[in-house]
């Protein structure tokens, strides 16, 4: 079993046209920044220096910021910034699969993919969207192992 603690900042950007046939109609740029504390828990299957990880990852929402800019036909810009933590759920879950390779001693290189099982958006506010966390991670880590010694 492997348990990690990760600090994530996820940014998403969206661009909307009110009428795609009229390029000068209203345009909306929207940017979200989500800050999470993530707790991946996985089972490990080892073969020599290669390791396969399969498990789940829980995300705890710590902060969220939202920015949007609306550009109308006369090119006037209206901007809005807010902390809209209530729009997003405080907790979401993903499946994870990863592979790592022991490069040297306790230094490993890792690829990990997470696929969101739950929507990030809290649909109780009348805003329906099915946004999910899908992440691909590539990184290095140093493995710390705790060995339990039996006393005789």
C-alpha positions in Angstrom: 0.0 0.0 0.0 1.2 3.5 -0.8 -0.3 6.7 0.6 0.8 10.1 -0.7 -0.2 13.7 0.2 -0.2 16.1 -2.7 -0.9 19.8 -3.1 -2.6 20.5 -6.4 -3.5 23.7 -8.3 -5.7 23.1 -11.2 -6.6 25.8 -13.8 -9.3 25.5 -16.4 -10.1 28.1 -19.1 -13.2 28.3 -21.3 -14.0 30.5 -24.2 -17.6 31.0 -25.4 -19.2 32.8 -28.3 -22.8 33.8 -27.9 -23.4 33.4 -31.7 -20.8 31.5 -33.6 -22.1 33.0 -36.9 -21.5 36.5 -35.7 -17.9 36.8 -34.5 -18.5 40.3 -33.1 -21.3 39.1 -30.8 -20.8 38.6 -27.1 -17.6 36.6 -26.2 -17.0 35.2 -22.8 -13.6 34.1 -21.4 -13.8 32.2 -18.1 -10.9 31.0 -15.9 -11.2 28.8 -12.8 -8.3 28.0 -10.4 -8.9 25.2 -7.9 -6.6 24.4 -5.0 -6.8 20.8 -3.6 -5.1 18.7 -1.0 -5.1 15.2 -2.6 -4.7 11.9 -0.9 -3.9 9.0 -3.4 -4.0 5.5 -1.9 -2.8 2.7 -4.1 -1.9 -1.0 -4.1 1.5 -1.8 -5.4 2.6 -4.7 -7.6 6.3 -5.0 -8.0 8.5 -6.8 -10.5 12.2 -6.2 -10.1 12.7 -2.3 -10.5 9.2 -1.8 -12.0 6.1 -1.0 -9.9 2.5 -0.8 -11.0 0.1 1.2 -8.8 -3.7 0.9 -8.9 -6.1 2.7 -6.4 -8.1 5.8 -5.8 -7.4 9.5 -5.1 -9.5 11.8 -2.9 -9.4 15.5 -3.4 -10.3 18.0 -0.6 -11.1 21.5 -2.0 -9.1 24.2 -0.2 -9.7 27.3 -2.3 -11.3 28.4 -5.6 -11.1 31.5 -7.7 -13.1 32.5 -10.7 -12.6 35.2 -13.3 -14.7 36.0 -16.4 -14.5 38.7 -19.0 -17.5 39.5 -21.3 -16.8 41.4 -24.5 -19.9 42.8 -26.2 -20.5 44.1 -29.7 -19.0 47.5 -28.9 -15.9 45.9 -27.6 -16.7 46.9 -24.0 -15.3 44.6 -21.4 -17.1 43.7 -18.1 -14.9 41.7 -15.7 -15.9 39.7 -12.7 -13.7 38.1 -10.1 -15.0 36.0 -7.2 -14.3 33.3 -4.7 -17.0 30.8 -5.6 -16.1 27.8 -3.5 -19.8 26.9 -3.1 -20.2 26.2 -6.8 -17.6 23.3 -6.5 -18.0 20.2 -4.3 -15.6 20.1 -1.3 -14.7 16.4 -2.0 -14.3 14.4 -5.1 -12.9 11.0 -5.9 -10.9 9.5 -8.8 -9.4 6.2 -9.9 -5.7 6.1 -10.4 -3.3 3.9 -12.3 0.4 4.5 -12.5 3.8 2.9 -13.2 7.1 3.7 -11.7 10.7 2.7 -12.2 13.5 2.6 -9.5 16.3 4.6 -11.2 18.8 4.5 -8.4 18.7 3.5 -4.7 15.3 5.0 -3.5 14.9 7.5 -6.4 12.0 6.6 -8.7 10.4 8.1 -11.9 6.6 7.8 -12.1 3.8 8.2 -14.6 0.3 8.4 -13.1 -3.2 9.0 -14.6 -6.3 9.8 -12.6 -9.9 9.6 -13.9 -12.6 11.5 -12.0 -15.6 9.5 -10.8 -17.5 12.4 -9.4 -18.4 15.8 -10.8 -16.5 18.8 -9.5 -19.6 21.0 -9.7 -22.2 21.3 -6.9 -25.4 21.0 -9.0 -27.7 22.1 -6.1 -27.3 25.8 -7.1 -29.1 25.3 -10.4 -25.9 25.3 -12.5 -25.5 21.9 -14.1 -22.1 20.9 -15.5 -20.4 17.5 -15.4 -16.8 18.6 -15.0 -14.4 15.9 -13.8 -10.8 15.7 -12.8 -8.6 13.9 -15.4 -4.9 14.3 -14.7 -1.6 13.0 -16.1 1.4 13.3 -13.8 5.0 12.7 -14.5 7.5 13.1 -11.7 10.3 11.9 -9.5 10.1 10.8 -5.9 12.2 9.6 -3.1 10.8 6.5 -1.4 10.9 6.4 2.4 10.2 3.0 3.9 9.4 2.1 7.5 10.4 -1.4 8.5 8.8 -3.0 11.5 11.2 -5.2 13.5 9.9 -8.0 15.5 11.3 -8.5 19.0 12.0 -12.0 20.3 
